[in-house]
Amino acid sequence: MRPASRLVAVLRAGDPGPVATPVRSRSLPTMPDDETLYDVAINALDGSRADLHAYQDDAVLVVNVASRCGLTPQYTGLEELQERYSSRGFTVLGVPCNQFMGQEPGSPEEIAEFCSTTYGVTFPLTQKVEVNGDSRHPLYQRLVETPDSDGYTGDIRWNFEKFLVAPGAKTVTRFPPQTEPLADDVTAAIEAALPD
């Protein structure tokens, strides 16, 4: 069974348990005209402009999120990471996406309310974007070239795929959707990526 097919089968079976995998990091390809990952334009969930330059000295865990997914309880682990490491130069950046079986249909206000009241989310959320296809957001155009520990690159496979961007975007580490935020390989990668 192909990895993406296996993932869909696991998700349909309702068994998104944690997966410990070896970590593989890579450098991002050079963007045209010396543009960096931090130059990518994206809005915050409230519609205001989000300035990714604010995160260039931090380790950032970029995660496509959804409120009606079997993996939605990962918000708990993501918030725990935010609380544990935010004072050390780390943030989670949640990126709502409705491309996977319509599992993030809410308005920005509904998404913010859900995240706040259900999971106590304090980390930043961006506007809802597309992570695959012709309308893939430029942020994800860059990130999808990063291989995971099995060498997979390309389309986002499901909600809650994770990309750990080291300070300065020197390296990016990709984790599959079913990898729990508090898995040892994720926390070890965060610890290694924290600024000095």
Steps between C-alpha positions, in 0.01 A plus 500: 500500500638846412571730801217740412256211452607347829450835675149539364422142604632567851304823528180336377552223752514767769844397625725805461734386781844652550774403262867524595715544192860597437541869426630630168562874453584687185574850384232683308564573134592856411200715412508736203663839548645401838153480652493304824230295665438801724417718199195289414181704544231346718227645717420423859168331572342838577589626150786727605837450335722248677869585483697177484819699559390510865590129515833499314703463819270232642432133443150478350279192472270567202191276511197488269211471745131413490222496761299198380772241446585181686837664566350822642589393858862568397416863586557395864858391428567800279390734779716309748801551270415870480485529878817294553727670245361847415728674751799331333450632145233265365147529370239284339343661192160350424385520138130413458416304186170359372639279221469166678138384497381851594624462858562873555183664368476777760535874457806664656290595801369144541852356470636744760211428738539121460877507557474732799210341684562133417880482520613828659717575197735795551727449199445706184266386224511617141227549246347183355707392198533221249803280555471289182403550136516793262405747776758373748612788720861615435598401855410141420654519153828524688431259782377203295847453350624388842526121536373323809699221666389255228610736222144604404473843338206664331137549585381536855343165584244604763424750773767552765808442284783677680806695384758613753679803360830571675601862571591677177325219310839329483334160517147361494394168650174337385277276709201302369149593620463204734818589691385637833634846590651366824670201333865465601627567147304827482611628838862395433494688168354809671765485774772480234351789300451745786712812464815515714 
